[in-house]
Amino acid sequence: MFAKLLRCHDPQASKAYAGLGLSALGMHQINGFDHLLLGSRKNPEADFGPARVYVERSYFFDETVCVGANADKTILPWLRDVGLAPREILEIPNGCMFQGLKNSQEIFSELENRVRDGAYLHFFRTTALEQELIQRLNINWSDTFSCDPKIAEKIADKGYIRKVASNLGVSEIFPPHMVLPCGWSEEQVESAVWRVASRGRLIGMDRVVVKRTDLASGDGFCDWFKNGRAEFCKAHRGHELIIETWIHPHTPISNQWLILDGKAIYIGTSRQIQHGFVHKGNVIASQDAVVDPQIAARLRYLVAPLLEHAIAMGYNGIIGFDAVYSPEQDKMWLTEANARVTAGTYAYALASRLEFSPWAVACKIIEPAKGLKTFADVVRSLGFLLYKAGRENGIAPYMISGLTLPDGQRRLGLMSIANHVVSAERFLEDAEQKLSA
């Protein structure tokens, strides 16, 4: 899996890791993200949000993928026909695959044998569930493609990496900001906002955002000079906050790396698709053609001190860094680190399966039209836009079980494949118009 993924931008690294004979066994259950709204109109009484179906993104990986009993597999025959399916699907007969491994000694023994034979487990992100499985298998995190959750949680904390940057003497890689500990009062937030606002004006920015340090995908953000301040403070009291200059207008970009054996291998740079503060998708291309080469190089330079810090901590696996680029000022700042697989990882996984070059992939998660109930409905609505084997463009839908979620949470993923970025984005726009609510 990773040898092919690295082929996107680092053929030498791809060859080296292929030579090791490492095989990946993906277990991409989305643990610990159930509280995230992800742009949905989530019922506050519900236990789960739309992230519950995101495991189906892992179908784009080329090796062995584990899924729980609730994963929708109706798309797999089509994925096989077009050459995008995993080599193997292992279904664990429980909605939670980790609970299923506890309930069935037979299935656990099968997993144990595969790990003993050299399969490297790979998780979406690591929590206590993954930690427990690693301990039960009696292996180390270095025997996986993922990271010890104690390390990953630190790196992913927006407050922590800003403190690291400050300690390293490079706090300017982030926009002007302050970090308030969890015992803050509204008066302290207001005071910090005005202090940060004055620093922001020095770089030509007049807006300030207040955000949680421990949430993702646009949750826990407040544009302070707009409505909603009181509600935000009430909802997030008792949590550490970042008060930060909002860079606008900006182009949201990110880059991604694979850290193994204490070495960081570059995967690529993407442009993000956002709606307000909510992340919706990514655009990638061969040779990083989605951004100016100099911008990609500057982002690699910007993340270098944090990447070195992560390696020194013992980080292992996929890691990504988000940034904002101001075209008007030709300046760039980091915003966060993602110590886990991201949406962009799945786009790279798909791209690594394509047999043509140049290529571009634009992916987005949409709220589907109410009339779409099944994969057959999606195929019918896409018509000629549906991706076909041997054709170098088209739409690969995914996350089919998202069609069955409650109203307000329904989701459908779209991967737009083309030769060039403009074409991929145009196909994605056309598909979204056909399929959106």
GULO-712624 format. One record per residue (C-alpha): residue number from 1; residue in one letter; x, y, z. Coordinates in Angstrom, 1 decimal. Each point is the difference from the previous one (the first is absolute). Layout:
// GULO-712624
(NUM, a, (X, Y, Z))
...
***
This chain:
// GULO-712624
(1, m, (0.0, 0.0, 0.0))
(2, f, (2.6, 2.6, 1.1))
(3, a, (2.5, -0.9, -2.7))
(4, k, (-2.6, 0.8, -2.6))
(5, l, (-1.2, 3.1, 1.8))
(6, l, (3.6, 1.4, 0.3))
(7, r, (0.3, -0.6, -3.8))
(8, c, (-2.0, 3.2, -0.4))
(9, h, (2.9, 2.3, 0.9))
(10, d, (3.0, -2.1, 1.1))
(11, p, (0.9, -2.9, -2.2))
(12, q, (3.2, -0.8, 1.9))
(13, a, (-1.9, -0.2, 3.3))
(14, s, (-2.6, -2.1, -1.7))
(15, k, (2.6, -2.4, -1.3))
(16, a, (1.7, -0.2, 3.4))
(17, y, (-3.1, -0.9, 1.9))
(18, a, (-1.2, -2.4, -2.6))
(19, g, (3.2, -1.8, 0.4))
(20, l, (-0.7, -0.5, 3.7))
(21, g, (-3.0, -2.2, -0.9))
(22, l, (-2.3, 1.8, 2.5))
(23, s, (-3.7, -0.5, -0.5))
(24, a, (-2.7, 2.2, 1.5))
(25, l, (-3.2, -1.2, 1.7))
(26, g, (-2.3, 3.0, 0.3))
(27, m, (-2.3, 0.4, 3.0))
(28, h, (-1.5, 3.4, -0.6))
(29, q, (-2.9, 0.1, 2.4))
(30, i, (-0.6, 3.6, 0.9))
(31, n, (0.4, -0.1, 3.8))
(32, g, (-0.3, 3.1, 2.2))
(33, f, (-1.6, 2.3, -2.7))
(34, d, (-3.6, -0.8, 0.7))
(35, h, (-0.4, 3.4, 1.8))
(36, l, (1.0, 2.0, -3.1))
(37, l, (-2.7, 1.7, -2.0))
(38, l, (2.0, 0.0, -3.2))
(39, g, (-2.4, 2.6, -1.4))
(40, s, (-3.1, -2.2, 0.8))
(41, r, (-3.2, 0.9, 1.6))
(42, k, (0.6, -2.6, 2.7))
(43, n, (-2.7, -0.9, 2.4))
(44, p, (1.5, 0.8, 3.4))
(45, e, (-1.8, -3.1, 1.5))
(46, a, (1.8, -2.3, -2.5))
(47, d, (3.1, -1.9, 1.1))
(48, f, (1.6, 0.1, -3.4))
(49, g, (0.7, 2.5, -2.7))
(50, p, (0.7, -0.5, -3.8))
(51, a, (3.6, -1.1, 0.7))
(52, r, (-1.3, -3.5, 0.7))
(53, v, (0.0, -0.8, -3.7))
(54, y, (3.4, 1.5, -0.9))
(55, v, (1.6, -3.5, 0.4))
(56, e, (-1.2, -0.7, -3.6))
(57, r, (2.6, 2.4, -1.3))
(58, s, (2.6, -2.7, 0.6))
(59, y, (-1.3, -2.0, -2.9))
(60, f, (2.3, 2.1, -2.2))
(61, f, (3.1, -1.6, 1.6))
(62, d, (1.4, -2.9, -2.1))
(63, e, (0.8, -2.6, 2.7))
(64, t, (-2.0, -1.6, 2.8))
(65, v, (-2.8, 2.1, 1.6))
(66, c, (-2.0, -0.9, 3.1))
(67, v, (-3.5, 1.2, 0.4))
(68, g, (-2.7, -0.5, 2.6))
(69, a, (-3.4, -1.6, -0.6))
(70, n, (-1.7, 3.4, -0.7))
(71, a, (2.2, 1.0, -2.9))
(72, d, (-1.8, 0.1, -3.4))
(73, k, (1.8, -2.3, -2.5))
(74, t, (-2.4, 0.4, -2.9))
(75, i, (2.6, 2.2, -1.8))
(76, l, (2.7, -2.6, 0.1))
(77, p, (-0.9, -1.9, -3.3))
(78, w, (0.1, 3.3, -1.9))
(79, l, (3.3, 1.0, 1.7))
(80, r, (1.4, -3.4, -1.2))
(81, d, (-1.2, 0.6, -3.5))
(82, v, (1.8, 3.4, -0.3))
(83, g, (3.2, -1.2, 1.8))
(84, l, (-0.5, 2.0, 3.2))
(85, a, (-1.0, -2.7, 2.6))
(86, p, (2.2, -1.3, 2.8))
(87, r, (1.7, -3.3, -0.6))
(88, e, (-2.0, -1.5, 2.9))
(89, i, (-2.8, 1.0, 2.4))
(90, l, (-0.1, -1.6, 3.5))
(91, e, (-3.4, 0.5, 1.5))
(92, i, (-0.1, -0.1, 3.8))
(93, p, (-3.6, -1.0, 1.1))
(94, n, (-0.7, 2.9, 2.3))
(95, g, (-0.8, 3.7, -0.5))
(96, c, (3.2, 0.7, 1.9))
(97, m, (2.9, -2.0, -1.5))
(98, f, (2.0, 0.3, 3.3))
(99, q, (-2.9, -1.5, 2.0))
(100, g, (-0.4, -2.7, -2.7))
(101, l, (3.7, -1.0, 0.5))
(102, k, (-0.7, -0.3, 3.7))
(103, n, (-3.1, -2.2, -0.6))
(104, s, (1.6, -2.4, -2.5))
(105, q, (3.2, -1.8, 0.9))
(106, e, (-0.1, -1.5, -3.5))
(107, i, (0.1, 3.4, -1.8))
(108, f, (2.6, 1.3, 2.5))
(109, s, (2.2, -3.0, -0.7))
(110, e, (-0.2, 0.7, -3.7))
(111, l, (1.1, 3.6, 0.6))
(112, e, (2.7, -1.2, 2.3))
(113, n, (1.3, -2.4, -2.6))
(114, r, (0.1, 2.7, -2.7))
(115, v, (1.9, 2.4, 2.3))
(116, r, (2.4, -2.8, 0.8))
(117, d, (0.5, -0.6, -3.7))
(118, g, (1.0, 3.7, -0.5))
(119, a, (-3.2, 2.0, -0.5))
(120, y, (0.3, 3.5, 1.4))
(121, l, (-3.3, 1.3, 1.6))
(122, h, (-1.0, 3.4, -1.1))
(123, f, (-2.7, 2.1, 1.8))
(124, f, (-1.9, 3.1, -0.9))
(125, r, (1.0, 1.5, 3.4))
(126, t, (1.1, -1.6, 3.2))
(127, t, (-2.0, 0.0, 3.2))
(128, a, (-0.4, -2.3, 3.0))
(129, l, (-1.6, -2.6, -2.2))
(130, e, (3.0, -0.3, -2.3))
(131, q, (2.4, 0.1, 2.9))
(132, e, (-1.9, -2.9, 1.6))
(133, l, (0.2, -2.1, -3.2))
(134, i, (3.8, 0.7, -0.4))
(135, q, (0.6, -1.2, 3.6))
(136, r, (-2.1, -3.1, -0.6))
(137, l, (2.0, -0.8, -3.1))
(138, n, (3.2, 0.5, 2.0))
(139, i, (1.6, 2.3, -2.6))
(140, n, (1.5, 3.5, 0.0))
(141, w, (-1.3, 3.1, -1.8))
(142, s, (3.2, -0.2, -2.1))
(143, d, (-1.5, -3.3, -1.4))
(144, t, (-2.9, 2.0, -1.4))
(145, f, (-0.6, 2.9, -2.4))
(146, s, (-1.6, 2.0, 2.8))
(147, c, (1.0, 1.9, 3.1))
(148, d, (-0.2, -0.4, 3.8))
(149, p, (-3.1, 2.0, 0.9))
(150, k, (1.8, 1.8, 2.8))
(151, i, (2.4, 1.5, -2.5))
(152, a, (-2.7, 0.5, -2.7))
(153, e, (-2.3, 1.9, 2.4))
(154, k, (2.7, 2.4, 0.9))
(155, i, (1.0, 0.8, -3.6))
(156, a, (-3.7, 0.4, -1.0))
(157, d, (-0.7, 2.5, 2.8))
(158, k, (0.0, 3.5, -1.6))
(159, g, (1.2, 1.5, 3.2))
(160, y, (2.9, -2.4, 0.5))
(161, i, (1.6, 0.5, -3.4))
(162, r, (-0.2, 3.8, 0.4))
(163, k, (1.8, -0.4, 3.3))
(164, v, (2.6, -2.2, -1.7))
(165, a, (0.5, 2.6, -2.7))
(166, s, (0.5, 2.7, 2.7))
(167, n, (2.5, -2.1, 1.8))
(168, l, (1.9, -0.6, -3.2))
(169, g, (0.0, 3.7, -0.7))
(170, v, (-2.2, -0.2, -3.1))
(171, s, (-3.4, 1.2, 1.3))
(172, e, (-0.3, 2.1, -3.1))
(173, i, (-0.8, -3.0, -2.1))
(174, f, (-3.5, 0.3, 1.5))
(175, p, (-2.2, 3.1, -0.3))
(176, p, (0.1, 2.4, 3.0))
(177, h, (-1.7, -1.8, 2.8))
(178, m, (-0.4, -0.7, 3.7))
(179, v, (-0.8, -3.2, 1.8))
(180, l, (-2.4, 0.2, 3.0))
(181, p, (0.0, -2.9, 2.6))
(182, c, (-3.2, -1.8, 0.7))
(183, g, (-0.9, 2.2, 3.0))
(184, w, (-0.7, 3.2, -2.1))
(185, s, (-2.7, 2.5, 0.6))
(186, e, (-1.9, 1.9, -2.7))
(187, e, (1.8, 3.2, 1.1))
(188, q, (3.3, -1.7, -0.6))
(189, v, (-1.1, -1.2, -3.4))
(190, e, (-1.1, 3.5, -0.9))
(191, s, (3.3, 1.5, 1.2))
(192, a, (2.0, -2.5, -2.0))
(193, v, (-2.1, 0.6, -3.1))
(194, w, (0.9, 3.7, 0.0))
(195, r, (3.7, -0.6, 0.7))
(196, v, (0.1, -2.5, -3.0))
(197, a, (-2.0, 2.4, -2.1))
(198, s, (2.6, 2.7, 0.5))
(199, r, (2.7, -2.4, -1.1))
(200, g, (-2.0, -1.1, -3.0))
(201, r, (-0.4, 3.5, -1.2))
(202, l, (3.8, 0.1, -0.3))
(203, i, (-0.2, -2.6, -2.8))
(204, g, (-3.1, 1.6, -1.6))
(205, m, (-2.6, -2.3, 1.6))
(206, d, (-3.1, 1.2, 1.9))
(207, r, (-1.8, -3.2, 1.0))
(208, v, (0.6, -2.3, 3.0))
(209, v, (-1.2, -3.6, 0.5))
(210, v, (-0.3, -1.8, 3.3))
(211, k, (0.2, -3.8, -0.2))
(212, r, (0.3, -3.1, 2.0))
(213, t, (3.4, -1.6, 0.0))
(214, d, (-1.3, -3.6, -0.2))
(215, l, (-2.7, -0.1, -2.7))
(216, a, (0.2, -0.6, -3.8))
(217, s, (-1.6, 0.6, -3.3))
(218, g, (-1.2, 3.6, 0.8))
(219, d, (-1.8, -0.9, 3.3))
(220, g, (0.6, 2.4, 3.0))
(221, f, (0.7, 3.2, -2.0))
(222, c, (-1.4, 3.5, 0.7))
(223, d, (0.5, 3.1, -2.1))
(224, w, (0.2, 2.3, 3.0))
(225, f, (-1.2, 3.2, -1.7))
(226, k, (-3.2, -1.7, -1.2))
(227, n, (-3.0, -1.3, 1.9))
(228, g, (0.2, -3.1, 2.2))
(229, r, (2.7, 0.9, 2.5))
(230, a, (-2.1, -0.7, 3.1))
(231, e, (-1.2, -3.3, -1.4))
(232, f, (3.5, -1.0, -0.9))
(233, c, (1.3, 0.7, 3.5))
(234, k, (-2.8, -1.9, 1.6))
(235, a, (0.5, -3.0, -2.2))
(236, h, (3.8, -0.2, 0.5))
(237, r, (0.5, 1.1, 3.5))
(238, g, (2.7, -2.1, 1.8))
(239, h, (2.0, -0.6, -3.2))
(240, e, (3.3, 1.6, -1.0))
(241, l, (-0.5, 2.6, -2.7))
(242, i, (2.1, 1.6, -2.7))
(243, i, (-0.6, 3.7, -0.9))
(244, e, (1.5, 0.6, -3.4))
(245, t, (0.1, 2.4, -2.9))
(246, w, (-2.2, -1.2, -2.8))
(247, i, (1.9, 0.2, -3.3))
(248, h, (-2.3, 1.1, -2.8))
(249, p, (-0.3, -0.4, -2.9))
(250, h, (2.1, -3.1, -0.1))
(251, t, (0.6, -3.2, -1.8))
(252, p, (-0.2, -3.1, 2.3))
(253, i, (2.7, -2.5, -0.7))
(254, s, (1.6, -3.0, 1.7))
(255, n, (2.8, -2.4, -0.4))
(256, q, (0.3, -3.6, 1.1))
(257, w, (2.9, -2.2, 1.1))
(258, l, (0.6, -3.6, 1.0))
(259, i, (2.3, -0.5, 3.0))
(260, l, (1.6, -3.4, 0.3))
(261, d, (3.1, -1.1, 1.8))
(262, g, (0.8, 3.6, 1.1))
(263, k, (-0.1, 1.3, -3.6))
(264, a, (-2.5, 2.3, -1.6))
(265, i, (-1.0, -0.7, -3.6))
(266, y, (-1.9, 2.7, -1.9))
(267, i, (-3.3, -1.1, -1.6))
(268, g, (-1.3, 3.2, -1.5))
(269, t, (-1.7, 3.4, 0.3))
(270, s, (-3.8, 0.5, -0.5))
(271, r, (-2.4, 2.9, -0.2))
(272, q, (-2.9, -0.3, 2.4))
(273, i, (-3.7, 0.6, -0.8))
(274, q, (-1.7, 1.8, 2.8))
(275, h, (-3.4, 1.5, 0.8))
(276, g, (0.6, 2.6, 2.6))
(277, f, (2.0, -1.7, 2.7))
(278, v, (-1.2, -3.5, -1.0))
(279, h, (2.3, -2.2, -2.0))
(280, k, (-1.8, -1.6, -3.0))
(281, g, (2.7, -1.6, -2.1))
(282, n, (3.4, 0.2, -1.7))
(283, v, (1.5, 0.4, -3.5))
(284, i, (3.3, -1.7, -0.8))
(285, a, (2.0, -0.5, -3.2))
(286, s, (3.1, -1.8, -1.3))
(287, q, (3.2, 2.0, 0.5))
(288, d, (-1.9, 2.2, 2.5))
(289, a, (-1.5, 1.8, -2.9))
(290, v, (-2.9, 1.2, 2.1))
(291, v, (2.2, 2.8, 1.5))
(292, d, (3.0, 2.0, -1.2))
(293, p, (3.2, -2.1, 0.6))
(294, q, (1.4, 2.9, 2.0))
(295, i, (-3.0, 0.0, 2.3))
(296, a, (0.3, -3.8, 0.6))
(297, a, (3.7, 0.5, 0.8))
(298, r, (-0.7, 2.8, 2.4))
(299, l, (-2.5, -2.1, 1.8))
(300, r, (2.5, -2.8, 0.4))
(301, y, (2.4, 2.5, 1.4))
(302, l, (-2.6, 1.3, 2.4))
(303, v, (-0.9, -3.3, 1.5))
(304, a, (3.6, -1.3, 0.3))
(305, p, (0.5, 1.0, 3.7))
(306, l, (-3.3, -1.7, 1.0))
(307, l, (0.8, -3.0, -2.1))
(308, e, (3.3, -0.4, 1.8))
(309, h, (-1.7, 0.4, 3.3))
(310, a, (-2.5, -2.7, -0.8))
(311, i, (2.8, -2.4, -1.0))
(312, a, (1.9, 0.8, 3.2))
(313, m, (-3.1, -0.9, 1.9))
(314, g, (-0.2, -3.4, -1.7))
(315, y, (-2.9, 0.8, -2.4))
(316, n, (-0.8, -2.8, -2.5))
(317, g, (-2.3, 0.0, -3.0))
(318, i, (-1.9, 2.6, -2.0))
(319, i, (0.1, 3.6, 1.1))
(320, g, (-1.3, 3.1, -1.8))
(321, f, (0.3, 3.7, 0.5))
(322, d, (-2.6, 2.6, -0.9))
(323, a, (0.9, 3.6, -1.0))
(324, v, (-1.5, 3.1, -1.4))
(325, y, (1.6, 1.9, -2.9))
(326, s, (-0.8, 3.7, -0.6))
(327, p, (0.3, 0.7, -3.7))
(328, e, (-0.2, 3.8, 0.6))
(329, q, (3.0, 0.0, 2.4))
(330, d, (1.8, -3.1, -1.4))
(331, k, (0.3, -1.3, 3.6))
(332, m, (-0.8, -3.3, 1.6))
(333, w, (-0.9, -1.2, 3.5))
(334, l, (-0.6, -3.4, 1.6))
(335, t, (-3.3, -0.7, 1.7))
(336, e, (0.2, -3.5, 1.4))
(337, a, (1.4, -3.5, -0.2))
(338, n, (-2.0, -3.1, -0.8))
(339, a, (1.6, -2.9, 1.8))
(340, r, (-2.1, -2.6, -1.9))
(341, v, (-1.3, -0.9, -3.4))
(342, t, (-1.8, 2.8, -1.6))
(343, a, (-2.5, 0.4, -2.9))
(344, g, (2.9, 0.7, -2.2))
(345, t, (1.6, -3.3, 0.8))
(346, y, (-2.9, -1.8, -1.8))
(347, a, (0.4, 2.2, -3.0))
(348, y, (3.7, -0.9, -0.2))
(349, a, (-0.9, -3.7, 0.5))
(350, l, (-2.4, 0.2, -3.0))
(351, a, (2.6, 1.9, -2.1))
(352, s, (2.6, -2.7, 0.7))
(353, r, (-2.3, -2.5, -1.8))
(354, l, (-0.2, 2.1, -3.2))
(355, e, (1.9, -1.3, -3.0))
(356, f, (0.3, 3.3, -1.8))
(357, s, (1.9, 3.3, 0.4))
(358, p, (-0.5, 2.9, 0.5))
(359, w, (-2.9, -0.5, 2.4))
(360, a, (-2.0, 2.1, 2.3))
(361, v, (-2.6, -0.9, 2.7))
(362, a, (-2.5, 2.3, 1.6))
(363, c, (-2.0, -1.6, 2.9))
(364, k, (-2.9, 1.4, 1.9))
(365, i, (-2.7, -1.2, 2.4))
(366, i, (-3.4, 1.3, -0.8))
(367, e, (-3.5, -0.1, 1.5))
(368, p, (-1.8, -2.2, -2.6))
(369, a, (-3.5, 0.7, -1.5))
(370, k, (-2.8, -1.8, 1.9))
(371, g, (-0.9, -2.1, -3.1))
(372, l, (3.4, -1.7, 0.2))
(373, k, (-0.5, -3.2, 2.1))
(374, t, (2.3, -2.5, -1.6))
(375, f, (3.2, -0.4, -2.0))
(376, a, (-2.1, -0.7, -3.1))
(377, d, (-1.7, 3.4, 0.5))
(378, v, (3.4, 1.7, 0.1))
(379, v, (1.1, -1.8, -3.2))
(380, r, (-3.2, 0.9, -1.8))
(381, s, (0.3, 3.7, 1.0))
(382, l, (3.7, 0.2, -0.9))
(383, g, (-0.6, -1.4, -3.5))
(384, f, (3.1, 0.5, -2.2))
(385, l, (1.9, 1.7, 2.9))
(386, l, (0.5, -3.4, 1.7))
(387, y, (3.6, -1.1, -0.2))
(388, k, (0.8, -2.9, -2.3))
(389, a, (3.0, -2.2, -0.3))
(390, g, (2.3, 1.0, -2.9))
(391, r, (-1.4, 3.6, 0.1))
(392, e, (2.2, 2.7, 1.5))
(393, n, (-2.9, 2.0, 1.6))
(394, g, (-3.2, -0.5, 1.9))
(395, i, (-1.6, -0.1, 3.5))
(396, a, (0.7, -2.8, 2.5))
(397, p, (-2.7, 0.3, 2.7))
(398, y, (0.6, -1.4, 3.5))
(399, m, (-1.5, -0.2, 3.5))
(400, i, (-3.3, -1.5, -1.3))
(401, s, (-1.3, -0.8, 3.5))
(402, g, (-0.1, 3.8, 0.6))
(403, l, (-3.1, 0.0, -2.2))
(404, t, (-1.9, -1.7, 2.8))
(405, l, (0.9, 2.3, 2.9))
(406, p, (-2.6, 2.2, 1.6))
(407, d, (-1.0, 3.3, -1.7))
(408, g, (2.6, 2.7, 0.6))
(409, q, (2.8, -2.6, 0.3))
(410, r, (-0.3, -1.8, -3.4))
(411, r, (3.3, 0.0, -1.8))
(412, l, (1.5, -1.2, -3.4))
(413, g, (3.6, 0.2, -1.0))
(414, l, (1.1, 0.9, -3.5))
(415, m, (3.5, -0.6, -1.5))
(416, s, (0.4, 1.9, -3.3))
(417, i, (2.7, -1.5, -2.2))
(418, a, (1.6, 1.8, -3.0))
(419, n, (3.3, 0.9, -1.6))
(420, h, (0.1, 3.6, 1.2))
(421, v, (-1.2, 2.0, 3.0))
(422, v, (-2.4, 2.2, -1.9))
(423, s, (-1.7, -3.0, -1.5))
(424, a, (-0.2, -1.9, 3.3))
(425, e, (-1.6, 3.0, 1.7))
(426, r, (-2.4, 0.5, -2.9))
(427, f, (-1.2, -3.7, 0.1))
(428, l, (-0.4, 0.3, 3.8))
(429, e, (-2.1, 3.1, -0.4))
(430, d, (-2.2, -1.7, -2.6))
(431, a, (-0.4, -3.1, 2.1))
(432, e, (-0.9, 2.0, 3.1))
(433, q, (-2.7, 1.9, -1.9))
(434, k, (-1.5, -3.4, -1.1))
(435, l, (0.1, -1.6, 3.4))
(436, s, (-0.3, 2.7, 2.7))
(437, a, (-3.0, 0.7, 2.2))
***
